[in-house]
Amino acid sequence: MQEYTSRQQQIRRSAQQIYDVVSRFDNLTPALADRVEEWQADEDTCSFKAKGFTVKLRIAEKEAPKTIKIVGGDGGVPMDFAFWLQLKEVAPYDTRMRLVLHIDLNMMMRMMIGSKIQGAIDQIAEALAKSFNAAPQV
């Protein structure tokens, strides 16, 4: 399995505040329901359509407020992968986040899309951090 790790991002929230939002797929419904086709979610599973394929995800493991591990659900994703969101609170309201993708790609796929995957992981981490930092404090 190959590993792609995002650049570390700073979020001006406690790790627990971030974890409370991202540790449940149903919390993402307001942000994603209008952006992806056929979004469905409960606490630990979600599914949606992307480029004509149904994608099913499942939260496999949680460790509050540090780690969330997501894997492909039944069918839905044609390759074996695990996606981790890691949080480390370094000071009150200063949490560092990074995303790690473990994915099984053959040599040709690695050469064709490896750099695109790395870029996408970095973009997702940056967008997630920006949205938390832009949201009003509760």
Backbone hydrogen bonds, N-H to C=O, Kabsch-Sander energy under -0.5 kcal/mol:
donor,donor_aa,acceptor,acceptor_aa,energy
2,Q,103,I,-3.0
4,Y,101,L,-2.6
6,S,99,L,-3.0
9,Q,97,M,-2.9
11,I,95,T,-3.1
13,R,11,I,-1.8
18,I,14,S,-1.8
19,Y,15,A,-2.9
20,D,16,Q,-2.7
21,V,17,Q,-1.0
21,V,18,I,-0.7
22,V,18,I,-2.5
23,S,19,Y,-2.0
24,R,21,V,-0.9
25,F,43,E,-2.1
26,D,42,D,-0.7
27,N,24,R,-1.1
28,L,25,F,-1.8
29,T,26,D,-0.8
31,A,28,L,-0.6
32,L,28,L,-2.1
33,A,29,T,-2.7
35,R,32,L,-1.5
36,V,32,L,-1.7
37,E,49,K,-1.0
39,W,36,V,-0.6
40,Q,47,S,-2.3
42,D,45,T,-2.5
46,C,57,L,-2.1
47,S,40,Q,-2.3
48,F,55,V,-1.8
49,K,37,E,-2.8
50,A,53,F,-2.9
53,F,50,A,-2.1
55,V,48,F,-3.7
55,V,53,F,-0.6
57,L,46,C,-2.6
58,R,71,V,-2.6
59,I,44,D,-2.9
60,A,58,R,-0.7
60,A,69,K,-2.6
61,E,69,K,-1.4
63,E,67,T,-2.6
66,K,63,E,-3.3
67,T,63,E,-2.1
68,I,85,L,-1.7
69,K,61,E,-2.9
70,I,68,I,-0.5
70,I,83,F,-3.3
71,V,58,R,-2.8
72,G,81,F,-0.8
73,G,56,K,-3.7
77,V,75,G,-2.3
82,A,102,H,-2.6
83,F,70,I,-3.3
84,W,100,V,-3.4
85,L,68,I,-2.5
86,Q,84,W,-0.5
86,Q,98,R,-2.8
87,L,66,K,-3.0
88,K,96,R,-2.3
90,V,88,K,-0.6
90,V,94,D,-2.5
91,A,94,D,-1.3
94,D,91,A,-2.0
95,T,11,I,-2.8
96,R,88,K,-3.0
97,M,9,Q,-2.8
98,R,86,Q,-1.9
100,V,84,W,-2.5
101,L,4,Y,-3.0
102,H,82,A,-3.3
102,H,100,V,-0.5
103,I,2,Q,-2.3
103,I,101,L,-0.6
104,D,80,D,-2.4
105,L,103,I,-0.9
110,R,106,N,-2.6
111,M,107,M,-2.2
112,M,108,M,-2.2
113,I,109,M,-3.1
114,G,110,R,-1.9
117,I,113,I,-2.5
118,Q,114,G,-2.0
119,G,115,S,-2.2
120,A,116,K,-2.3
121,I,117,I,-2.6
122,D,118,Q,-2.1
123,Q,119,G,-2.2
124,I,120,A,-2.6
125,A,121,I,-2.3
126,E,122,D,-2.3
127,A,123,Q,-2.7
128,L,124,I,-2.5
129,A,125,A,-2.3
130,K,126,E,-2.5
131,S,127,A,-2.3
132,F,128,L,-2.0
133,N,129,A,-2.7
134,A,130,K,-1.9
135,A,131,S,-1.1
